[in-house]
Structures are given as structure tokens and as C-alpha cells.
Amino acid sequence: MTLHFTEAEFERRRQRLLAEIAGRRLDGLLMFQQESMYWLTGYDTFGFCFFQALWCGADGRLALLTRSADLRQAQHTSIIEDIRVWRDAKDSTPQQQLRAMLADLGVTSGARIGVEYDSYGLTAANGRRLDAAFDGFAVLEDASGLVDRLRAVKSAAEIIYVRQAARLALDARRAGVEMVGPGMDEGDVLAAMQGAVFKGGGDYPANEFIIGSGRDALLCRYKSGRRRLESEDQITLEWAGAYRRYHAAMMETVVVGPPRDRHLELFAAARQAMEACAAALVPGRTAGEVFAAHAHVMDGHGLAEHRLAACGYSLGAKFTPSWMDPPMFYADNDGLLEPGMVMFAHMILMDSATGTAMCLGRTFLVTVEGNECLTPAPLDLLVK
């Protein structure tokens, strides 16, 4: 069995979840988020692209319904003992089998069951089939976000892995920046960065590293296709070290050749905004207040049209398609910052009129007294 946490750690998490279930007067929770399953049991798979569900009853009993391909995956990576399989067939009805499983576990008619509807592991089509299967048997209530809020505050054991992810992020930064220069292929930069994570014992990230040069440096998402850097160029990189599925992200725009005046102007604003966000990233403040600090600086520099409507988010143990977790830094978000949260702040400026990009991103651990930057690279303009 491959477990990354002790039984005592998993038990503490289970008790936290059971307290939430009791507080909501639910008879149990059906989890469809792979992150929830991993946090609660260690279960590690990308099989959530198919129908599967983890049940946690108010009595603390756990049971997993999954496909045959994930039977051994669950046996080898989790503490789940009750693993049931639905068979692939033309007329498979796993939602009905899920209802039958709960009945077998003693769930009675009229039970109130929480469901993680807001999940990549539960498509709209499967959600409709789930509702139909449980119609007349149980009342299904949207419990999306319940486990997310528990996961947001990391335990001491989790922070050990986050710190290792941060070290890998710094390794990737060194490897990638070293490769940047005139004539260099983006693919070589990307290979160096991802290779540094793998060489350090890390994992694939929950989404692709973002890399783009020239005008594509203004993109905030990965896209297919590579180019070679010119003698005067720019390249934007956003990546994460990932270790035991925990993430620590970073972001940089590297200028190749002499920086243009617009690069210097945007960098000055990005650095000042990062410093303002770091000052606001303390216990008791809200995610919205961090965004407000970012917007105040950016708008003060006359860059309102070039910034984004969000400037960061929580990080944790995540699965594809995204390493982003709530809460997110956007206007008026009242999500409270607490010690133990791991937050990524990104200052992204994209001036389409001049074709100029400038980005900075760092990961912070919220502490009792303030915060600690886990990826403490200098906030200097990188020029190659």
C-alpha cells in the first residue's frame, strides 16, 4: 500500500468531515471530486474521468464505487476497505448501483445526502442520471465546497509536502531561465523545467505549464506549438512544483535582449502590486482585500485595462484539469484567510496594443503572524 500520510492524519481529517456532516444534518456525503477522495483516504487516480463516487456516512463508514480499472488503484493507494465495482457494458447503470450500495450500507428512504455537484468528476449528464436514480429514495443536497474548505487549511504533514513542491518550483525556475536566450526553442525551456521537477521526485502538475513567447507571451493558458526565441523577445512562464500532488506555483516574464520602456513600466507596477498583495495576505483579511490591494496599485499606474479580474488563488493537492483551488483573489470575495492556507499571488499585465507582457507570481504560506513566501526568488526583472 502506498500512503503518504499516517492513519492518525487520515483519522483527524475524517473527524473534521464528520463534524461538518453532522452540522449540516446530513446522513452522509457523496464525493465526486478526486481531491476530496485523496484528502480523505489517499486514493490517487485519474479515473474520475469516469463515473465513481466515495461515500462517507454520518457513522464514519467509507465505501467506494468505481470501475474495475481502479480497483487495485484504490487498494494500493488508499485506506478504503469497502471497494465496489460497476461493470462497463452497453447498458451499465452505475448510478442505480450507487443507490443500491447506499441501501446496503443502511441508508434508509428519505435520507438527506450531500453531493459534490460542482466537480469535474460528475458531468452534467451523470448528475442528471444520479438525480433520477435517487428520486423517491433520498433527498440530494448540494454540498459542493464542503471538503474544499476543509482542504484549504493545511496540516503540518501537508505543509511538509508543500515545501518540497516549492523547492521543485525553484529548481524548475533555475533550469528554465538558464535555457532562455536568443535562438533557444521553447520546447527546450519546457523540457528543462518539467525535467527538474521529475528529477526532484515530483509529479505531473494538475495542468500544463504555461509557456509562450513573442505575442504569445500575452497568453494565460497553455497552447500547442513551439517557436524559437529571437534576439529581442519575451517569454512568459507559469509553472508549479508538484509533490505528492501538492502544488507551489510561480510565474515570470523573461525579456530577451534590451527591455523596452513598456517592459520596465509594467514590471515596476507588477512588483509594487506583488508587494502590496503580500502585505495584505495575513490572517483575518479576506481574499477580496488581497485583490483590492492588487487593483489599487495596477489602476494607480493606469493599467486597469491590462490587468486581470483575479490575481491568485489557493493551492493544494490537485488533479487535472487545474491546480487552482478556492478561495480566489477577486473583487469582494469574503473568503477569510487563515493560518495554514497556501496562496498563489500572480501579477499579470498584458498590453495588447504594444504586444508587451509582464508577469510575476509567488506562492505564500499564511502563518499566525503574517505569511511566508515559499518560493522566495528575487522580485527582479529577468533579462537574458
HUTA-V858520 format. One line per field, one symbol per residue. phi: phi as a letter, one per 40 degrees, with the letter a starting at -180 (. if undefined). Layout:
# HUTA-V858520
phi=???
This chain:
# HUTA-V858520
phi=.bbcbcccccccccccccccccccfccibcbbccccccccbgdbabcccbcaabbbcccgcbabbacccbdcdcccbbccccbbbbccadbcbccccccccccccgcbdgcbbcbcccaccbccccccccdccccgbaccbcbdgccdcccccccdcccdccccdcccccccccccccccidgccdccccccccccccccgcbcccbcccaabgcccccbbcachbaccccbaaabbbaacbafgcbbbaaabbcbgcccdcdccccdcccccccccccccbdgcbcccccccccdcdcccgbdcbcccabiacbacbbdbaccbccbcadgccdccbdhcbbbbbbbbbcccbgbbabbaabbbcbcciabccbccdcbccbb
